[in-house]
């Protein structure tokens, strides 16, 4: 499914995450030489269905399920070494050959036990709705220049000093939280000692590896986590993650130049979801929220938390098209809407008596918006067996047409189910 003129493709979420990026990467990886994760951590939950088997990947790129693809975890990812090898071992038990196919950047920072402890004990983290996986505290240590990288495992003396420093800072935070719990440097070093040889065996300069692969003619998929509206700079701050989730973060998070990025594919649901606190202008009331949540199985793959659901928000996706420079969209979960008699698209907001058609940056504006909707006739028939766009109901095609028009970006793929063969490629037929 790679276009002939595209050798480096970024796949990015264009809403608040959970859009189905893993499934798209899995399908696209069939013709890719390399698949590389470029940001986030073990808070990702990329779900891939092959037959009756469901695989949830948290850190390992979704392309690992294709035996010819090589996979790498870039320097922009904060790596949890304990859960990484749990994931590797589960793949091996399921018959996936990982040997010689998985690389980890030696510049990637490590999520350590004290990061998880700080995350779980922090009232601020709980208020935002983080996963408690230590992602934010690890990124904080990275920016404060007290982080521990994979390459530090080569130097036990230096490693011990870094862990002592990180533990001391974590304990200062825990005391400030009023928590009775304390981090233990000796325990952290014991954990790392058990994992060091295994982690160093797969570590490499991923930026250099990918650079050489591109020079050799390989095709490369760069896989993002979370979604554009969770970007630390361009998302609904402060209800965001701690990294650059947009396409611009791909080059930085892998270690390649931005000029080698050929295209960016934005993944969106046919409706909107988000997890945790923060604005969601088109959010459903009950019982509609519960109905869509059940139809779409909208529960987090990593945490199991129920997702908040709403109508498709064209302002959100048009904003994501702009900040990512998206070449095309993939619309997932169209089938979730199959039974609805009426379907809405948000085309604008009323904010303080003023009509706006661009996504606001001020959280105060977002908390007070009134969405404007266009309503569409539902198709009330199954889309699951469609294999071309012409096979979709007329009403579904009209809905997709309007999405393209509103967000100012062409739709390349449409997903109507969980299987690999339920992704429609519009390159053969026009919407």
N, C-alpha and C positions, 0 to 999 in steps of 0.2 A: 504493500500500500504506500510505500515511499514514492513520491514523484521523482522523475528522473533528474530534475534540476536541483533537488534538495538532498544535501548530504548531512546537514546538521539541523535537526528539528527539536525545538523546545516544546514540551507538553506541559501546560500550566492550567491550574484551576482558575476560572473566570468569575467565581462567586465567592462563597465563604467556605470552600473546601467540601469534601465528600461528593464531588461531582461525578466520580467514576473515572478518574485519571488512570488508575491502575489497569482497568479493563482496556482502555484505549492503547496504553503503552504495550500491554500484552499482545494485542492484535498487530500493532505497528512493528513490534520487535521481531516479527517473523522475517522481515526483510532488512533488519538492522544488524550491523556488526557489533555495535556497542550500545549499552543502555547505562546511563549514569545518573544517579541521584545527586542533586546539587544543593539542597538545603533541608532544614527541618531535622527531625530525629525520630525516635521510636513512637512519637505521637501520631505518626501517619498510620493509616490502615487501608492499604490498597488491596481490594478484594478481586480475585480472578476466579471465574467458574470455568472448569473444563469437564464436560460431561456432568456427572453427579458430584464431582469433587469441588469443594470450595477451598481456596488457598488465600489466607490473609497475610500480606507481607507488610512489615512495619518499617524495616530499614533496607532490606535487600531490594534492588530494583526489580520491577515486575517482569522484565525480560528474562529473568533466570529460568523461567519455565520453558524457554526455547533453547534446545541444546546447542545451537550454533552461535547464540549471542553470548558475548562476554559482558560482564556487569561490573560496575565500579561505584563506590561511595566516595563522593568528592569531599574536598576540604571544607565546603560550606555546611556540611552536615555535622551535627553534634552526635557522636556515636556512643551508644550504650553497649559496651563490649559483652556484658553478661547476656542481655537479651539477643544480641546479634548471633551468638553461637547457639542459643536455644533455637533460633529461627533456622540457622544452617542445619542443625541436627534434625529438625523436623522435616526439612526438605529432603535430606538424605534418606530418612525413613520412608518417605513417600516415593522414593525412586528417582529423585532429581539429582543428576550428577553436577555437583558444585565444584569439584576439584579442578583447579586451574582456570576457572571461569569467573571467580569473584576476587576483586581487588578493593583495597581500602586505602584512601589517601593517608600518607604518613603525616600530613599536616592537619588532619581532622582532629578536633577537640573531643575529649572523652567525657561522657556523663558519668559521674562517680557517685557512690552511695550518699555522700554528703549533699550533693545537688538535689537528689530525690527527697532527702529529709527536709531540706530547706523549703522545697516546693510544697510539700505536703503540710508543713507547719505554718506557711505564710497565709495570713488572712487576705492579703492582696491577691495572691494567686487564686484562692478559692473564689473571691468576688468576681474575678474576670472569667473564671470557669476553665482554668487550664487542666490538662490531663494529669498533673502531678508526677510527670515522668522525669523531672529535673531539667527540662529543656531550657526554660528561661534562665535559671541560675547558672547553667553551664555557659550560655551565651553571655551572661553578665561577666563571668570570670574571664571569658575570652577577650571581651572588649577592655576589661580592666587589666589585662596582661598578667593574670595569675592562673591561666588555664593550663591543663595538662593535655599534650598532644600525643598521638600514637607514637611518634618518633622519640618521645621522652622515655618510652619503655626500653630503649637501647642503653640508657644511662641510669642505672639504679640509684646512684648517689644523687644526681640531679632530681630524679623522680621523687625521692623521699623528701627533699626540700620543698618541692612544689606541692606535694600532698600535705605536708605539715602546714604550709602557708594557706592552702585552700581550706583545710580543716579549721584552722584558727579563725579565718574569716567567717566560715559557716557557723561556728559556735557563737561568734559575736552576734550574728543575725538571729540565731535561735534564742539567745538570751534576750535580745531586744523584742522578740515576739512574745516573750513571757513563757516560752516552752521549757519544759523540764528536760527535754531530750537533747543529747549532745552527739556530735559526730566523733568518730574514732579513726585517727590517721592510721594506726596499726592495722585495723580491720580493712581499710581501703587498700593498703599496700599488699595485704594478704590476697585480696580479691584479684588485684592486678598481677601478682606473681603467678597465680594459677592460669591466667589468660594470656600473659605476655608472649610466650613463644608461639602460640597459635595465631595471635593477632599480627605479630611481626612477620610471620610467614606469608601473609597475604597483603602486607602493606607495600606501597610503592608510591612513586611520584605520579599521581593520577593525571595531573595536568600534562606532564610529558608523555605519558602513555597514550592519552587521547590525541595529543598533537601528532604523535608518530602515526597513529591509526588513521587520522584524517589525511596525512601526507601520503599514506599508502593506499588511499582510495576508499577507506571504510565509510559506512554510513553510521551516524551517531544520533541516538535519541537522548535528550536531556530531560529527566523526569523531575518535576517539582512536586512538592507536598503542600498541604493546606490549600488556600485559595488567594486570589489577588486582593480581596477585601480584608484579608488578614495580614497583609504586608505591613511591616513595622513603620514604613514611611508613607505608604499610599493607602493603607487600610483604614478601618473605622477605629482609629486610635482613641483611647488606650486599649480597646477591646481587640487586640491583635496578637499575633505570635511575635517571636523575637528575631525573625530573620527576614530576608528579602524574598518573598514568595513569587514575585513577578518575573517575567522573562529576563529582565535586566540582571537579575541575580544569578542567572545560569552560567554566564561566562566567569564571573567572580567565584562562584561556588565550585567550579571544576578546575579553573586555572588555565583557561584558553581565552583568546582575544575575542571581543564582540563582533569583529568583522567576519568571523567564520560561522556565525549563526545565520542560517539561510531562511528559516521560517519559524513561526510560532503558532501552535495550535491551542486554542482555548477550549476547555471542556466545561460545559454547563449542563445542568439539569433542565428538563422541560418545565420545571417549577423552581422554587428557591428553598434552600434550607440553610440553617446554621446551628452550631452547637454552642452552648454557654451563653453568657451575657453579651449585651451589645445590641445595636439597632438592627431591626429587620422590618423595614417599612411595610412590606406586603404580607405580614404574618397573618395566618388564619386564626380565627376564633374557633372554639369548640362548637359543634362536633366535627367541623371540617378538618381541623388539625389532626385529630385522632384518626379520621378516615384516611387521609393521605399518608400519615405515618405508618398505618397498617398496610395499605396498598403498596407503598414503596419500601417497606421494611426499613424505616428510617431510624435506625439505632446504630450508634457508633461501633465500627469494627474493632476499635482499640479499647474503648471504655464501656460500650454497651449503653451509653446514655441516649435517651430519646432526643431526636433532632427537632428543632423548631421548623415549621413548614409554612410556606406562603406562595402566592402567585409569582410567576416569572416577572422579574423586575428589569425592564429594558434599560433603565438609567444605570443600574449596577453593571450590566454587561457591556453597555456602550462605553462606560468609564474603563472597564477592564480591557476592552479592545484598544482604547487609546493608550493606556499606560504600559501595556505589553507590546503594542505594535502587532496585534494578532493578524495572521494571514488568513485564518479560517477558524470555524467553530465546529465542535462535535457536540451534538445535543443528545443527552442520555435520558433514559427512563421515560421516553414518550409514552410507553405502554401503561405507565402508572395512571395516566389520565383517561384511559380507554372507557371507563364506565361513567364519566362525568357528563351531565347534560349541558352544562355551560362552563366555559373556561375563560379566565381573565388574563389580560396582559397589562402590566403597569406601564403607562406611557409618559408619566410626568408626576410631579409633586406640587401640592400647594403648601407653601411655607410662609407663615406669618402674613397671609393674605396675598402672597405673590406666587404666580405660577412659574415653576422652574422645570427645565428639561435636562439639567446636568446634575450629576451626583454631588451633593454638598460635602465639603471637607469638615464642617463644623458639627461636632456631635450634638450640640444643642439644637441645630436645625433638624438633624435627622430624627431626634427624639420627638419633634413636634410636627412631622410631615403628615399630610393627608394624601394618599396615593390617588392618582387618576387612572381609571381603567378603561380599556376596550374589552368588550365581551364577544366571545366566539361561540358558535354552536358546537357542542361536543359531538364526537363521532360515534360513541357508544357501540363500538365494535372492536374486536381484537386486532391489534397491530402486530402481534407476536410472530405471525407467519409471513409477514412482508419481507421480501428480499431485495426489492427495489423501491424507489420513491413512488413510482407509478402504482405500486401495489398498496400504498397507504390510502386510507379513506380521504375523500376530497376535503373534508373539514380539517383533517390533520395536516394536509399539505398547505391549506390556507393559513393555518396557525404558524407553521414553519416559515412560510413566505413573509408573514408580518414580522416575525422575530428578526429575520434577515434585514428587513427594511428599517426597523427601529434601531437595531444595534450597529448598523452600517458595517456588517461583516458577513461574508458568505458562509453558509453551512456546508461543510464537507462530509461529515458523518452524522448518522442518526442511529441511535441504539434503541431497540424495541424489546430487549430482554437481557438476560444475564450471560447467555452463551456467546462464544466467539462468532458464530455464524449469524448472530442477530444484530450485527452492525452493518448498516447500509452505507455504501460509498456513493456519494452524489456525482462522482467524476463520470460515471457511465450514463446517468440520467439527470436531467435538470429538476430542481425543486419546482 
